[in-house]
Amino acid sequence: MEIKTFLMTGSVVERLVPIPQHSNGTGSAEVTLLERQRIEVAASVAFLMGLLMVMMFLLHLGFLSTYLSEPVVKAFTSAAALHVVVSQLQSLLGISLPRPNGYFAIFKTLASVVEALPLTNMAELLISGLCLAVLVPIKEINHRYRSRMWVPIPGEIIMVLLATGICFASSLNSHYNVQIVGHLPAGFPQPQIPALHLLPQVLGDTVALAFVAYAISVSLAMIYAEKYHYVIDPNQELLAHGVSNLVSSLFTCFPSSATLATTNILESTGGHTQLSGLFTSAVVLIVLIWIGPLFHYLPKAVLACINVTSLRQMFLQFRDLPELWRISHVDFVSGHGIWESPNSDT
């Protein structure tokens, strides 16, 4: 899930099923019930979002993407990339941060990070530093010599396997309080119809969420369509995301959309066709059914480093700003305004 849709979904869940501020005395049965209710809200949002996107497809509203000019697309995706980086800071530093709400949430998060810096877990900071020291050069090598390499160096896989093995062997989570992924339940949940009675309560938020998710997904598609010289069908994107959300909601999934980090990882590893997506889905299925528990000891800091380093392409778009200013002052100002707006709300 892209960080923007994650935050918007989280705000809906928190509004309808808030976590009690004083929950120390809450029994396990009450906690389980609370978690189930929160999952029901998220699944209902996913179901309604999928329904809205399918309706938009039937109404041929994909033409709205024509209003996403190149400066707007690049500004929107680079701003979303900044959101991703800020959201990963607590895992990179090993600190706990409150969930920000309201406008200027990203700046509230940064302020919380500064306040919590004295509480930084040095073990997790060391893990993050070492992981970045390995991944950044590998990313640069893969990018610079990709035409000469048969396959890119799988830096992410190497780091995941190494970090999981080292954490398991040395018990970093218990000795140094390193945050790990923890228990990953194996298998699929039983399919069930989402809580339809919640749909009227989440309608307003879901409409906004559907447009944001579509804008992010189409923006990413347009960036790579330009890079690899092919044409996308914006209306087909609506159908694809609509069906995926409808189906996933039956398995109590959160709303889905294209994500900056995973899209960039897939592209950097040489995935250019639908076959790569099919292969990725098969690997995820295998992880869910069989090997998920093996990642119990994977440090969250490593996942944060993978997410951050995968956004290289998004931040390189800032290099286009001087040329954009020379070509069109209007496009420059509109792009700057779009960049500011995602960083000023939830």
N, C-alpha and C positions, 0 to 999 in steps of 0.2 A: 504494500500500500504506500502511495506517495505521502510524504509528511503532511502536506496541506490537507488532503482528504482524511488522513489520520486525525489531525487536530480538530477538524470540523465534525467528524463522527464522534470523537471523544467528547466534544462539547454537548452534543445531543444526548449521549448516554449519561453524562454527568447531570444534565438538566432533569431528565426523567427518573433516573435511578442514582441519586447522589450517594457517595460513600459517607457513612457517618463519621463526623470529626473525632468522636471518642469511641473507637471500635475495639479497644483493648479487651473489653469484657464480652465481646460478641462470640457466641459459640460457633463451632465448626459448621453446624447445620445452617445457621443463619448466614454465615459467610458463603456457603455453597449456594443458598437460595439467592443471595444478592448477586453473585457472579452469574448465575443462570439468567436472572432478570436483565442484567446489563448486556449479556450476549444476545438475548432476545431482541433488545432494542437495536443493537448493531445489525443483526440479521434482517430485521424489518426495514431498516434504512437501506440495506443492500438490495432487498427485494423491490422496494419502491423505486430506488434509483435505476435498477434494471428495467422496470416497467416504464419509467419515464423516458429512458433512452430508446427503447423499442418504439414507443409512441413518436418520439422525435424522428426516428428513422422512417416511420410510415408517413410522417408529414413532410419528409424530405428537408428537414431543418439543418442538414449538413452544410448547406450553403453559408451558414453563419460563419464558418471558418474562413471564408474569403475576406472577412474583415480583420483577420489576424495577419497583419503585415509582417514582413521579416524583422523589422526592429522590435515590434511588439512581441513576437515569438521569442526572440533572443533575450529580450529583457525579462519576460515572464519566466523563462526556464532558468536563467541565471539567478533571479531572485528566489525561485524555488530551491535552487541548489544551495543558496546561502541558508535557507531554512533547514535543509538537511544537515549541513555542517554544524549549525548551532544546536540542533536537536541531539547531535552525537557527542557534544562536549562532556555531558555528565558521565557517559561511558568511557570516554577517553581519559578523563581525570579521576574516575572512581568516586564521584560525589553524588549526592541525592539532591534533586531540585524540585521545588513545587511546580505543579502544572500551571502555566500562565493562562489567564483568561482576559477577554476584552481586547481592545485596540492596543497596538504597539507591543504585542506579546513577545516578539523576538527581542525587543530591547529589554523587556522585563526579564527574559531568560538570561540575557547577557549580564544584567545587573546581579541576578542571583548567582551566576557563575563567579563573578568577581567577589561577592560576599563569601562564597563557599571555598574559595581558593586555599585558605589555610587548612581546610579539611581534606585536601587532595590525598588520595591513596597513592603513595609513592610507588608501590608495586605495580599498580595499574598504569601509572604514568610511564614507568619504565617499559612495560609491555607495549604500550602505545608507541613510545619512541622507537623501540626496536622494530616493531611491525611496520611503521612508516618508513624507517630507514631501509627496509627490505623492499617494500611494495613500490615506493616512489621510483627508485632506479629501474626496477623491473618494468614498470609502466612506460618509462621513458625509452628503455631498450626495445620493448615491443612496438612502440610507436615509430621509433626511428628506423628500425631494421625489419619492419613487418614484411616488406617485399622480398627480403632474403631468407626469411624464416619459414619453415614448413608449417609449424604450429607455434603460436605465441607461448612464452613461458608462463605456465599456470601458477602465478605468484599467489593468487588467492587460495587455491587448493593447498599449496605447500604450507602457507601460514596457518590455515585451519587445522591441518593434520599435525603440524609441529606443536602449535599452541595447545591443542587438545591433549596430545601425548604428554607434554611437559607439565601441564596443569594437573593431569591425572597422577603422574608419577611423583610429583613433589607436593601435592595437596595444597596448591596455592590458595584455593578458596577458603580453606580452614586455617592455614597458618598466617596468611596475609590479607584475609578478607577480600579476595579478588572476586568480583561479580562474574558468575558463570551463567550459561544459558539455563542450566537446571533440567528438570524432568521434562521430557518431550513425549507425550503419550503416543503410542503407536496405533496405527489403524485409522479408519474413517468413522466419524460419528454417523449415527443412523439418520437418514434423510427425514426431514420433517417440514411441515408448512410453517413459515414464519408467523409471528403473532400479528395477525391481520388487524386486530382491534387497536394496535398502536399506530397504524398508518396515518390516521387524521392528525395525530399528535406530532408526527415527524415530517409532515408534508412540506411545510415551509422551508425547513432546514435542508430537506432532501433535494428540493428544486435547485437551491443554490449550490449544493454539493454536486449535483449532476452536471451543472454547467461548468463548475471549476474542474471537475475530473475530466470532462470532455476537452476543455481548453488545454489542460496539461498534456493529455494523451495526443491530441492533434498537433500541438506545438512540437512535441518530441518527434512525431512522425514526419512533420514538415522539415525539421532540421536534418534528419537522416535521409529524407527523400531528396533534399537539395544536395547533400553531400555525395550520395551515390547515384544521383541522376535518374530517379524514377518518380512516378506520379502516384499519389494516394487518392482514395475515394473517401472523402470526409463522411459521407452518409453511411458507407460500409463500416466505418469506425464506430458509429453510433450503434449499429446492429451488433457488432462484435462485443463491445463493452456491455451492452444491454443484456445480451444472452448470457454472458459470463457472470454478471451480477445476479441474474435471475436463478441460474443453476447453483451458483456458490451459496446463495442465501438459504437454499434447502439444506445445506450442510453447516449451518450456523457460522458462516464466514462474514467478515467485515466487508464493506464496500471496496471494490477493487478499481484500480486505474493504472495507467502506465506509470512506472517509477523511474526517476532520474538515475538512481544508482544502478539498479539491475539492468536497465536498458544500456547504460554505458559499459557495464561489465560484459554483457552479451556481445556488444559491438566490438569491444577491445579484444575479445577472445576469438574473433573471426566469424561470429554468427551473423549471416546476412540474409538467410532465407527462412521460410516457415519450418523447414526441417530442423533448424536449430531450436526453434520454439518447441517443437514436438519432442526433441531429445531432452530439453530442459524440463519439460513437464513430466517426462518419464523418470528422470532422475529425482525430481521432487516427490513423485509417487512412491518410488523405492524408499526414499528417506522416511516418508510418512508411515509406510507399512512395516519396514524392517529395521533400517539402520538409524532412525532418529535418536534412540536412547544412547547411541555411541557418542553423540555430541553433547552429552550432559556436562562435561567439564570444559567446554569451549568458552574461553573468556569473552565477555561482551565487548571488551576493548578491542579485540581483534576484528569483530564484526563492524565496529564503528570505524576502524581504520580502513577496512575494505570499502565501506560506503563512502568515506571522505575521498579516498584516492581515486575512486571511480568517476568523480565529478570533474576531472581535469578538463574535459572537452567543454563543459558548460562554462567554466570560469575563463577559458581562453577566448570566449566571445567578447570579453571586455576589450580585447585588442582591436575590435572593429569600430569602437566608439569614435576615434579621431576621423576615420574615413567617413563614417556616417554623418558627422558634423559638417564635413566639407561638402557632402552630397546634398543633404537636406537638413536644415535646422529644425523644420517641423517634425520630421521623423525622429530626430535626436531627442527633442523635447517629449514627444509622445512615448518613446521608448523609456526615457528616464522616469516619466510619470508612472508607467506601468511597473517599472522596477520598484518604485517606492511603495506602490499600493499593496503588493503582497506582503511587504515587510512592515505594514502598519496595522494589520488586523490579525485575527486568529486564522 
